[in-house]
Amino acid sequence: MANHRWFVTAQYVEWAKPADSRVWIAQEPRRVARSLAHAKTVGTVLTACGLRASSWEKLWGCAFPPDEGDICQQCVRIVARAEARTTAWAF
């Protein structure tokens, strides 16, 4: 298991609105990134790709990479490398 807990951060987020209103009633509402989603860890001000994200929205419950939306490909590569290094040392 990885030591890092990567979560999603983005400049803009909104509440998810499923097209089917019956799903909206049955599911918990959730926030999703509506701008480019980046990876971040707790206790840092920078994203994995090096952007300052101190004023950005944090989606604490959304693990990186998210299931939908536009995703920073540089963050994807950096997180994949970090996770591979961490997993390689796990016993």
BADO-836070 format. One record per atom (N, C-alpha, C): residue number from 1; residue in one letter; atom name; z, y, x. Coordinates in Angstrom, 2 decimals. Atoms other than C-alpha are relative to their C-alpha. Layout:
<kolmar num="NUM" residu="a" atome="CA" Z="Z" Y="Y" X="X"/>
...
// end
This chain:
<kolmar num="1" residu="m" atome="N" Z="0.00" Y="-1.19" X="0.84"/>
<kolmar num="1" residu="m" atome="CA" Z="0.00" Y="0.00" X="0.00"/>
<kolmar num="1" residu="m" atome="C" Z="0.00" Y="1.24" X="0.87"/>
<kolmar num="2" residu="a" atome="N" Z="0.14" Y="-1.22" X="-0.77"/>
<kolmar num="2" residu="a" atome="CA" Z="-0.83" Y="3.48" X="1.20"/>
<kolmar num="2" residu="a" atome="C" Z="1.28" Y="0.82" X="0.00"/>
<kolmar num="3" residu="n" atome="N" Z="-1.16" Y="-0.88" X="-0.09"/>
<kolmar num="3" residu="n" atome="CA" Z="1.83" Y="5.90" X="2.39"/>
<kolmar num="3" residu="n" atome="C" Z="-0.23" Y="1.32" X="-0.72"/>
<kolmar num="4" residu="h" atome="N" Z="0.32" Y="-1.29" X="0.60"/>
<kolmar num="4" residu="h" atome="CA" Z="0.05" Y="8.92" X="0.97"/>
<kolmar num="4" residu="h" atome="C" Z="-0.22" Y="-0.15" X="-1.49"/>
<kolmar num="5" residu="r" atome="N" Z="0.25" Y="-0.05" X="1.44"/>
<kolmar num="5" residu="r" atome="CA" Z="0.02" Y="9.80" X="-2.70"/>
<kolmar num="5" residu="r" atome="C" Z="-0.93" Y="1.17" X="-0.24"/>
<kolmar num="6" residu="w" atome="N" Z="1.00" Y="-1.03" X="0.22"/>
<kolmar num="6" residu="w" atome="CA" Z="-3.18" Y="11.72" X="-3.29"/>
<kolmar num="6" residu="w" atome="C" Z="-0.12" Y="0.27" X="-1.49"/>
<kolmar num="7" residu="f" atome="N" Z="0.20" Y="-0.36" X="1.39"/>
<kolmar num="7" residu="f" atome="CA" Z="-3.46" Y="13.61" X="-6.56"/>
<kolmar num="7" residu="f" atome="C" Z="-1.10" Y="1.06" X="-0.09"/>
<kolmar num="8" residu="v" atome="N" Z="1.10" Y="-0.94" X="0.23"/>
<kolmar num="8" residu="v" atome="CA" Z="-6.08" Y="15.91" X="-8.10"/>
<kolmar num="8" residu="v" atome="C" Z="0.54" Y="1.42" X="-0.11"/>
<kolmar num="9" residu="t" atome="N" Z="-0.24" Y="-1.43" X="0.17"/>
<kolmar num="9" residu="t" atome="CA" Z="-6.00" Y="19.68" X="-7.75"/>
<kolmar num="9" residu="t" atome="C" Z="-1.36" Y="0.65" X="-0.22"/>
<kolmar num="10" residu="a" atome="N" Z="1.24" Y="-0.69" X="0.31"/>
<kolmar num="10" residu="a" atome="CA" Z="-8.62" Y="22.08" X="-9.09"/>
<kolmar num="10" residu="a" atome="C" Z="0.31" Y="1.44" X="-0.39"/>
<kolmar num="11" residu="q" atome="N" Z="-0.20" Y="-1.40" X="0.38"/>
<kolmar num="11" residu="q" atome="CA" Z="-9.09" Y="25.78" X="-9.72"/>
<kolmar num="11" residu="q" atome="C" Z="0.14" Y="0.15" X="-1.51"/>
<kolmar num="12" residu="y" atome="N" Z="-0.02" Y="-0.11" X="1.46"/>
<kolmar num="12" residu="y" atome="CA" Z="-9.67" Y="25.23" X="-13.44"/>
<kolmar num="12" residu="y" atome="C" Z="0.21" Y="-1.37" X="-0.64"/>
<kolmar num="13" residu="v" atome="N" Z="-0.22" Y="1.23" X="0.74"/>
<kolmar num="13" residu="v" atome="CA" Z="-8.37" Y="22.56" X="-15.81"/>
<kolmar num="13" residu="v" atome="C" Z="0.00" Y="0.34" X="-1.49"/>
<kolmar num="14" residu="e" atome="N" Z="-0.11" Y="-0.17" X="1.44"/>
<kolmar num="14" residu="e" atome="CA" Z="-8.43" Y="22.03" X="-19.56"/>
<kolmar num="14" residu="e" atome="C" Z="0.49" Y="-1.29" X="-0.62"/>
<kolmar num="15" residu="w" atome="N" Z="-0.42" Y="1.19" X="0.72"/>
<kolmar num="15" residu="w" atome="CA" Z="-7.11" Y="19.63" X="-22.15"/>
<kolmar num="15" residu="w" atome="C" Z="-1.22" Y="-0.81" X="-0.37"/>
<kolmar num="16" residu="a" atome="N" Z="1.11" Y="0.89" X="0.35"/>
<kolmar num="16" residu="a" atome="CA" Z="-9.37" Y="16.61" X="-22.66"/>
<kolmar num="16" residu="a" atome="C" Z="-0.17" Y="0.00" X="-1.50"/>
<kolmar num="17" residu="k" atome="N" Z="0.30" Y="0.00" X="1.43"/>
<kolmar num="17" residu="k" atome="CA" Z="-11.08" Y="16.67" X="-26.03"/>
<kolmar num="17" residu="k" atome="C" Z="-1.05" Y="-1.07" X="-0.29"/>
<kolmar num="18" residu="p" atome="N" Z="0.98" Y="1.04" X="0.30"/>
<kolmar num="18" residu="p" atome="CA" Z="-12.68" Y="13.35" X="-26.98"/>
<kolmar num="18" residu="p" atome="C" Z="-0.89" Y="0.41" X="-1.17"/>
<kolmar num="19" residu="a" atome="N" Z="0.95" Y="-0.32" X="1.06"/>
<kolmar num="19" residu="a" atome="CA" Z="-15.76" Y="13.63" X="-29.19"/>
<kolmar num="19" residu="a" atome="C" Z="0.47" Y="-0.56" X="-1.34"/>
<kolmar num="20" residu="d" atome="N" Z="-0.49" Y="0.64" X="1.22"/>
<kolmar num="20" residu="d" atome="CA" Z="-14.16" Y="11.29" X="-31.74"/>
<kolmar num="20" residu="d" atome="C" Z="1.43" Y="0.48" X="-0.26"/>
<kolmar num="21" residu="s" atome="N" Z="-1.32" Y="-0.57" X="0.28"/>
<kolmar num="21" residu="s" atome="CA" Z="-11.20" Y="13.09" X="-33.36"/>
<kolmar num="21" residu="s" atome="C" Z="1.05" Y="-1.07" X="-0.24"/>
<kolmar num="22" residu="r" atome="N" Z="-0.97" Y="1.08" X="0.20"/>
<kolmar num="22" residu="r" atome="CA" Z="-9.58" Y="9.74" X="-34.24"/>
<kolmar num="22" residu="r" atome="C" Z="0.61" Y="-0.42" X="1.33"/>
<kolmar num="23" residu="v" atome="N" Z="-0.52" Y="0.33" X="-1.34"/>
<kolmar num="23" residu="v" atome="CA" Z="-9.24" Y="9.03" X="-30.50"/>
<kolmar num="23" residu="v" atome="C" Z="1.00" Y="1.06" X="0.42"/>
<kolmar num="24" residu="w" atome="N" Z="-0.89" Y="-1.11" X="-0.36"/>
<kolmar num="24" residu="w" atome="CA" Z="-7.64" Y="12.46" X="-30.02"/>
<kolmar num="24" residu="w" atome="C" Z="1.39" Y="-0.20" X="-0.61"/>
<kolmar num="25" residu="i" atome="N" Z="-1.28" Y="0.22" X="0.68"/>
<kolmar num="25" residu="i" atome="CA" Z="-4.93" Y="11.59" X="-32.55"/>
<kolmar num="25" residu="i" atome="C" Z="0.72" Y="-1.21" X="0.59"/>
<kolmar num="26" residu="a" atome="N" Z="-0.60" Y="1.25" X="-0.47"/>
<kolmar num="26" residu="a" atome="CA" Z="-4.34" Y="8.09" X="-31.13"/>
<kolmar num="26" residu="a" atome="C" Z="0.47" Y="0.08" X="1.45"/>
<kolmar num="27" residu="q" atome="N" Z="-0.33" Y="-0.05" X="-1.42"/>
<kolmar num="27" residu="q" atome="CA" Z="-4.15" Y="9.08" X="-27.45"/>
<kolmar num="27" residu="q" atome="C" Z="0.83" Y="1.23" X="0.33"/>
<kolmar num="28" residu="e" atome="N" Z="-0.72" Y="-1.16" X="-0.51"/>
<kolmar num="28" residu="e" atome="CA" Z="-1.85" Y="11.35" X="-25.53"/>
<kolmar num="28" residu="e" atome="C" Z="-1.03" Y="1.01" X="0.53"/>
<kolmar num="29" residu="p" atome="N" Z="0.89" Y="-0.99" X="-0.59"/>
<kolmar num="29" residu="p" atome="CA" Z="-3.59" Y="14.62" X="-24.70"/>
<kolmar num="29" residu="p" atome="C" Z="0.19" Y="0.02" X="1.52"/>
<kolmar num="30" residu="r" atome="N" Z="-0.11" Y="-0.04" X="-1.47"/>
<kolmar num="30" residu="r" atome="CA" Z="-4.33" Y="14.98" X="-20.98"/>
<kolmar num="30" residu="r" atome="C" Z="-0.83" Y="1.13" X="0.55"/>
<kolmar num="31" residu="r" atome="N" Z="0.74" Y="-1.06" X="-0.65"/>
<kolmar num="31" residu="r" atome="CA" Z="-5.49" Y="17.69" X="-18.65"/>
<kolmar num="31" residu="r" atome="C" Z="-0.99" Y="-0.61" X="0.98"/>
<kolmar num="32" residu="v" atome="N" Z="1.03" Y="0.46" X="-0.93"/>
<kolmar num="32" residu="v" atome="CA" Z="-8.68" Y="17.21" X="-16.65"/>
<kolmar num="32" residu="v" atome="C" Z="-0.58" Y="1.18" X="0.75"/>
<kolmar num="33" residu="a" atome="N" Z="0.61" Y="-1.05" X="-0.81"/>
<kolmar num="33" residu="a" atome="CA" Z="-10.36" Y="19.19" X="-13.88"/>
<kolmar num="33" residu="a" atome="C" Z="-1.34" Y="0.41" X="-0.62"/>
<kolmar num="34" residu="r" atome="N" Z="1.28" Y="-0.51" X="0.49"/>
<kolmar num="34" residu="r" atome="CA" Z="-13.21" Y="21.40" X="-15.10"/>
<kolmar num="34" residu="r" atome="C" Z="-0.74" Y="0.78" X="1.09"/>
<kolmar num="35" residu="s" atome="N" Z="0.70" Y="-0.48" X="-1.19"/>
<kolmar num="35" residu="s" atome="CA" Z="-14.05" Y="22.73" X="-11.65"/>
<kolmar num="35" residu="s" atome="C" Z="0.02" Y="-1.18" X="0.97"/>
<kolmar num="36" residu="l" atome="N" Z="0.07" Y="1.08" X="-0.98"/>
<kolmar num="36" residu="l" atome="CA" Z="-14.59" Y="20.66" X="-8.51"/>
<kolmar num="36" residu="l" atome="C" Z="1.40" Y="-0.53" X="0.29"/>
<kolmar num="37" residu="a" atome="N" Z="-1.30" Y="0.64" X="-0.24"/>
<kolmar num="37" residu="a" atome="CA" Z="-11.69" Y="18.19" X="-8.14"/>
<kolmar num="37" residu="a" atome="C" Z="0.15" Y="-0.32" X="1.48"/>
<kolmar num="38" residu="h" atome="N" Z="-0.31" Y="0.25" X="-1.41"/>
<kolmar num="38" residu="h" atome="CA" Z="-10.08" Y="18.00" X="-4.71"/>
<kolmar num="38" residu="h" atome="C" Z="1.24" Y="-0.87" X="0.10"/>
<kolmar num="39" residu="a" atome="N" Z="-1.17" Y="0.83" X="-0.26"/>
<kolmar num="39" residu="a" atome="CA" Z="-7.45" Y="15.71" X="-3.18"/>
<kolmar num="39" residu="a" atome="C" Z="1.08" Y="0.82" X="0.70"/>
<kolmar num="40" residu="k" atome="N" Z="-1.12" Y="-0.70" X="-0.61"/>
<kolmar num="40" residu="k" atome="CA" Z="-4.00" Y="16.97" X="-2.23"/>
<kolmar num="40" residu="k" atome="C" Z="1.21" Y="-0.93" X="-0.01"/>
<kolmar num="41" residu="t" atome="N" Z="-1.26" Y="0.75" X="-0.01"/>
<kolmar num="41" residu="t" atome="CA" Z="-0.63" Y="15.49" X="-1.28"/>
<kolmar num="41" residu="t" atome="C" Z="1.14" Y="0.98" X="-0.26"/>
<kolmar num="42" residu="v" atome="N" Z="-1.18" Y="-0.82" X="0.28"/>
<kolmar num="42" residu="v" atome="CA" Z="2.81" Y="16.76" X="-2.26"/>
<kolmar num="42" residu="v" atome="C" Z="0.49" Y="0.63" X="1.30"/>
<kolmar num="43" residu="g" atome="N" Z="-0.56" Y="-0.68" X="-1.16"/>
<kolmar num="43" residu="g" atome="CA" Z="4.24" Y="19.34" X="0.13"/>
<kolmar num="43" residu="g" atome="C" Z="-1.01" Y="0.69" X="0.89"/>
<kolmar num="44" residu="t" atome="N" Z="1.03" Y="-0.68" X="-0.80"/>
<kolmar num="44" residu="t" atome="CA" Z="0.94" Y="20.70" X="1.43"/>
<kolmar num="44" residu="t" atome="C" Z="-0.60" Y="1.13" X="-0.83"/>
<kolmar num="45" residu="v" atome="N" Z="0.71" Y="-1.07" X="0.71"/>
<kolmar num="45" residu="v" atome="CA" Z="-0.94" Y="23.89" X="0.56"/>
<kolmar num="45" residu="v" atome="C" Z="-1.50" Y="-0.17" X="0.11"/>
<kolmar num="46" residu="l" atome="N" Z="1.43" Y="0.22" X="-0.22"/>
<kolmar num="46" residu="l" atome="CA" Z="-4.30" Y="22.56" X="1.73"/>
<kolmar num="46" residu="l" atome="C" Z="-0.47" Y="-1.28" X="-0.67"/>
<kolmar num="47" residu="t" atome="N" Z="0.62" Y="1.23" X="0.51"/>
<kolmar num="47" residu="t" atome="CA" Z="-6.63" Y="20.06" X="0.11"/>
<kolmar num="47" residu="t" atome="C" Z="-0.35" Y="-0.88" X="1.19"/>
<kolmar num="48" residu="a" atome="N" Z="0.40" Y="0.91" X="-1.09"/>
<kolmar num="48" residu="a" atome="CA" Z="-7.80" Y="17.06" X="2.11"/>
<kolmar num="48" residu="a" atome="C" Z="-1.13" Y="0.59" X="0.83"/>
<kolmar num="49" residu="c" atome="N" Z="1.14" Y="-0.58" X="-0.70"/>
<kolmar num="49" residu="c" atome="CA" Z="-10.96" Y="18.99" X="2.98"/>
<kolmar num="49" residu="c" atome="C" Z="0.32" Y="1.35" X="0.65"/>
<kolmar num="50" residu="g" atome="N" Z="-0.43" Y="-1.20" X="-0.72"/>
<kolmar num="50" residu="g" atome="CA" Z="-8.96" Y="22.00" X="4.21"/>
<kolmar num="50" residu="g" atome="C" Z="0.00" Y="1.30" X="-0.78"/>
<kolmar num="51" residu="l" atome="N" Z="-0.03" Y="-1.23" X="0.79"/>
<kolmar num="51" residu="l" atome="CA" Z="-9.17" Y="24.50" X="1.33"/>
<kolmar num="51" residu="l" atome="C" Z="1.43" Y="0.32" X="-0.42"/>
<kolmar num="52" residu="r" atome="N" Z="-1.33" Y="-0.43" X="0.44"/>
<kolmar num="52" residu="r" atome="CA" Z="-6.09" Y="26.53" X="0.45"/>
<kolmar num="52" residu="r" atome="C" Z="0.06" Y="-0.11" X="-1.52"/>
<kolmar num="53" residu="a" atome="N" Z="-0.07" Y="0.28" X="1.43"/>
<kolmar num="53" residu="a" atome="CA" Z="-4.99" Y="25.37" X="-3.00"/>
<kolmar num="53" residu="a" atome="C" Z="1.37" Y="0.35" X="-0.58"/>
<kolmar num="54" residu="s" atome="N" Z="-1.36" Y="-0.31" X="0.45"/>
<kolmar num="54" residu="s" atome="CA" Z="-1.56" Y="26.96" X="-3.41"/>
<kolmar num="54" residu="s" atome="C" Z="0.03" Y="0.57" X="-1.41"/>
<kolmar num="55" residu="s" atome="N" Z="0.01" Y="-0.58" X="1.35"/>
<kolmar num="55" residu="s" atome="CA" Z="-2.59" Y="28.79" X="-6.60"/>
<kolmar num="55" residu="s" atome="C" Z="-0.79" Y="-0.86" X="-1.00"/>
<kolmar num="56" residu="w" atome="N" Z="0.80" Y="0.85" X="0.88"/>
<kolmar num="56" residu="w" atome="CA" Z="-4.71" Y="25.95" X="-8.03"/>
<kolmar num="56" residu="w" atome="C" Z="0.90" Y="-0.82" X="-0.92"/>
<kolmar num="57" residu="e" atome="N" Z="-0.70" Y="0.88" X="0.92"/>
<kolmar num="57" residu="e" atome="CA" Z="-3.71" Y="23.75" X="-10.94"/>
<kolmar num="57" residu="e" atome="C" Z="0.20" Y="-1.37" X="0.67"/>
<kolmar num="58" residu="k" atome="N" Z="-0.30" Y="1.34" X="-0.53"/>
<kolmar num="58" residu="k" atome="CA" Z="-2.04" Y="20.47" X="-9.92"/>
<kolmar num="58" residu="k" atome="C" Z="0.07" Y="-0.98" X="-1.14"/>
<kolmar num="59" residu="l" atome="N" Z="-0.03" Y="1.07" X="1.00"/>
<kolmar num="59" residu="l" atome="CA" Z="-2.69" Y="17.35" X="-11.95"/>
<kolmar num="59" residu="l" atome="C" Z="0.82" Y="-1.14" X="0.59"/>
<kolmar num="60" residu="w" atome="N" Z="-0.92" Y="0.93" X="-0.65"/>
<kolmar num="60" residu="w" atome="CA" Z="0.37" Y="15.45" X="-10.74"/>
<kolmar num="60" residu="w" atome="C" Z="-0.21" Y="-1.44" X="-0.44"/>
<kolmar num="61" residu="g" atome="N" Z="0.15" Y="1.36" X="0.51"/>
<kolmar num="61" residu="g" atome="CA" Z="-0.29" Y="12.42" X="-12.94"/>
<kolmar num="61" residu="g" atome="C" Z="-1.39" Y="-0.58" X="0.15"/>
<kolmar num="62" residu="c" atome="N" Z="1.39" Y="0.45" X="-0.15"/>
<kolmar num="62" residu="c" atome="CA" Z="-3.96" Y="12.11" X="-12.01"/>
<kolmar num="62" residu="c" atome="C" Z="-0.26" Y="-0.35" X="1.46"/>
<kolmar num="63" residu="a" atome="N" Z="0.25" Y="0.46" X="-1.37"/>
<kolmar num="63" residu="a" atome="CA" Z="-4.57" Y="10.01" X="-8.90"/>
<kolmar num="63" residu="a" atome="C" Z="-1.43" Y="0.36" X="0.41"/>
<kolmar num="64" residu="f" atome="N" Z="1.33" Y="-0.31" X="-0.54"/>
<kolmar num="64" residu="f" atome="CA" Z="-7.50" Y="10.96" X="-6.67"/>
<kolmar num="64" residu="f" atome="C" Z="-0.65" Y="-1.29" X="0.46"/>
<kolmar num="65" residu="p" atome="N" Z="0.91" Y="-0.85" X="0.75"/>
<kolmar num="65" residu="p" atome="CA" Z="-10.35" Y="10.32" X="-7.25"/>
<kolmar num="65" residu="p" atome="C" Z="0.16" Y="-0.17" X="-1.50"/>
<kolmar num="66" residu="p" atome="N" Z="-0.11" Y="0.10" X="1.46"/>
<kolmar num="66" residu="p" atome="CA" Z="-10.36" Y="11.10" X="-10.98"/>
<kolmar num="66" residu="p" atome="C" Z="-1.13" Y="-0.84" X="-0.59"/>
<kolmar num="67" residu="d" atome="N" Z="1.00" Y="0.84" X="0.68"/>
<kolmar num="67" residu="d" atome="CA" Z="-12.32" Y="9.03" X="-13.49"/>
<kolmar num="67" residu="d" atome="C" Z="-1.23" Y="0.77" X="-0.45"/>
<kolmar num="68" residu="e" atome="N" Z="1.11" Y="-0.78" X="0.53"/>
<kolmar num="68" residu="e" atome="CA" Z="-14.56" Y="11.89" X="-14.57"/>
<kolmar num="68" residu="e" atome="C" Z="-0.08" Y="1.35" X="0.70"/>
<kolmar num="69" residu="g" atome="N" Z="0.18" Y="-1.34" X="-0.54"/>
<kolmar num="69" residu="g" atome="CA" Z="-15.95" Y="15.25" X="-13.51"/>
<kolmar num="69" residu="g" atome="C" Z="-0.58" Y="0.01" X="1.40"/>
<kolmar num="70" residu="d" atome="N" Z="0.54" Y="-0.20" X="-1.35"/>
<kolmar num="70" residu="d" atome="CA" Z="-17.26" Y="16.67" X="-10.26"/>
<kolmar num="70" residu="d" atome="C" Z="1.12" Y="-0.15" X="1.02"/>
<kolmar num="71" residu="i" atome="N" Z="-1.01" Y="0.31" X="-1.01"/>
<kolmar num="71" residu="i" atome="CA" Z="-15.42" Y="15.46" X="-7.17"/>
<kolmar num="71" residu="i" atome="C" Z="-0.51" Y="0.45" X="1.37"/>
<kolmar num="72" residu="c" atome="N" Z="0.33" Y="-0.43" X="-1.36"/>
<kolmar num="72" residu="c" atome="CA" Z="-15.38" Y="16.95" X="-3.67"/>
<kolmar num="72" residu="c" atome="C" Z="-0.28" Y="-1.24" X="0.85"/>
<kolmar num="73" residu="q" atome="N" Z="0.37" Y="1.19" X="-0.77"/>
<kolmar num="73" residu="q" atome="CA" Z="-17.25" Y="14.40" X="-1.56"/>
<kolmar num="73" residu="q" atome="C" Z="0.65" Y="-0.02" X="1.38"/>
<kolmar num="74" residu="q" atome="N" Z="-0.71" Y="-0.03" X="-1.28"/>
<kolmar num="74" residu="q" atome="CA" Z="-15.59" Y="15.58" X="1.64"/>
<kolmar num="74" residu="q" atome="C" Z="1.42" Y="-0.53" X="-0.18"/>
<kolmar num="75" residu="c" atome="N" Z="-1.33" Y="0.55" X="0.29"/>
<kolmar num="75" residu="c" atome="CA" Z="-12.18" Y="14.86" X="0.08"/>
<kolmar num="75" residu="c" atome="C" Z="-0.06" Y="-1.51" X="-0.18"/>
<kolmar num="76" residu="v" atome="N" Z="0.16" Y="1.45" X="0.20"/>
<kolmar num="76" residu="v" atome="CA" Z="-13.44" Y="11.41" X="-0.98"/>
<kolmar num="76" residu="v" atome="C" Z="-0.05" Y="-0.71" X="1.35"/>
<kolmar num="77" residu="r" atome="N" Z="0.13" Y="0.63" X="-1.32"/>
<kolmar num="77" residu="r" atome="CA" Z="-14.43" Y="10.58" X="2.62"/>
<kolmar num="77" residu="r" atome="C" Z="1.31" Y="0.05" X="0.78"/>
<kolmar num="78" residu="i" atome="N" Z="-1.24" Y="-0.16" X="-0.76"/>
<kolmar num="78" residu="i" atome="CA" Z="-11.22" Y="11.94" X="4.14"/>
<kolmar num="78" residu="i" atome="C" Z="1.11" Y="-0.90" X="-0.56"/>
<kolmar num="79" residu="v" atome="N" Z="-1.02" Y="0.85" X="0.63"/>
<kolmar num="79" residu="v" atome="CA" Z="-8.96" Y="10.14" X="1.64"/>
<kolmar num="79" residu="v" atome="C" Z="-0.30" Y="-1.47" X="0.28"/>
<kolmar num="80" residu="a" atome="N" Z="0.36" Y="1.39" X="-0.27"/>
<kolmar num="80" residu="a" atome="CA" Z="-10.88" Y="6.88" X="2.10"/>
<kolmar num="80" residu="a" atome="C" Z="0.36" Y="-0.39" X="1.43"/>
<kolmar num="81" residu="r" atome="N" Z="-0.36" Y="0.28" X="-1.39"/>
<kolmar num="81" residu="r" atome="CA" Z="-10.43" Y="7.09" X="5.89"/>
<kolmar num="81" residu="r" atome="C" Z="1.51" Y="-0.08" X="0.18"/>
<kolmar num="82" residu="a" atome="N" Z="-1.46" Y="0.00" X="-0.11"/>
<kolmar num="82" residu="a" atome="CA" Z="-6.73" Y="7.94" X="5.56"/>
<kolmar num="82" residu="a" atome="C" Z="0.60" Y="-1.25" X="-0.63"/>
<kolmar num="83" residu="e" atome="N" Z="-0.50" Y="1.20" X="0.66"/>
<kolmar num="83" residu="e" atome="CA" Z="-6.14" Y="5.10" X="3.12"/>
<kolmar num="83" residu="e" atome="C" Z="-0.33" Y="-1.25" X="0.81"/>
<kolmar num="84" residu="a" atome="N" Z="0.39" Y="1.15" X="-0.82"/>
<kolmar num="84" residu="a" atome="CA" Z="-8.04" Y="2.65" X="5.35"/>
<kolmar num="84" residu="a" atome="C" Z="0.92" Y="-0.13" X="1.22"/>
<kolmar num="85" residu="r" atome="N" Z="-0.91" Y="0.03" X="-1.17"/>
<kolmar num="85" residu="r" atome="CA" Z="-5.90" Y="3.62" X="8.38"/>
<kolmar num="85" residu="r" atome="C" Z="1.39" Y="-0.46" X="-0.41"/>
<kolmar num="86" residu="t" atome="N" Z="-1.34" Y="0.35" X="0.47"/>
<kolmar num="86" residu="t" atome="CA" Z="-2.69" Y="3.32" X="6.37"/>
<kolmar num="86" residu="t" atome="C" Z="0.05" Y="-1.48" X="-0.39"/>
<kolmar num="87" residu="t" atome="N" Z="0.05" Y="1.40" X="0.45"/>
<kolmar num="87" residu="t" atome="CA" Z="-3.71" Y="-0.02" X="4.83"/>
<kolmar num="87" residu="t" atome="C" Z="-0.11" Y="-0.95" X="1.21"/>
<kolmar num="88" residu="a" atome="N" Z="0.17" Y="0.86" X="-1.18"/>
<kolmar num="88" residu="a" atome="CA" Z="-4.70" Y="-1.42" X="8.25"/>
<kolmar num="88" residu="a" atome="C" Z="1.34" Y="-0.27" X="0.69"/>
<kolmar num="89" residu="w" atome="N" Z="-1.30" Y="0.17" X="-0.66"/>
<kolmar num="89" residu="w" atome="CA" Z="-1.12" Y="-0.92" X="9.48"/>
<kolmar num="89" residu="w" atome="C" Z="1.04" Y="-0.63" X="-0.92"/>
<kolmar num="90" residu="a" atome="N" Z="-0.97" Y="0.60" X="0.92"/>
<kolmar num="90" residu="a" atome="CA" Z="0.57" Y="-2.34" X="6.39"/>
<kolmar num="90" residu="a" atome="C" Z="0.14" Y="-1.50" X="0.26"/>
<kolmar num="91" residu="f" atome="N" Z="-0.24" Y="1.42" X="-0.25"/>
<kolmar num="91" residu="f" atome="CA" Z="2.14" Y="-5.76" X="6.80"/>
<kolmar num="91" residu="f" atome="C" Z="0.30" Y="-0.70" X="-1.28"/>
// end
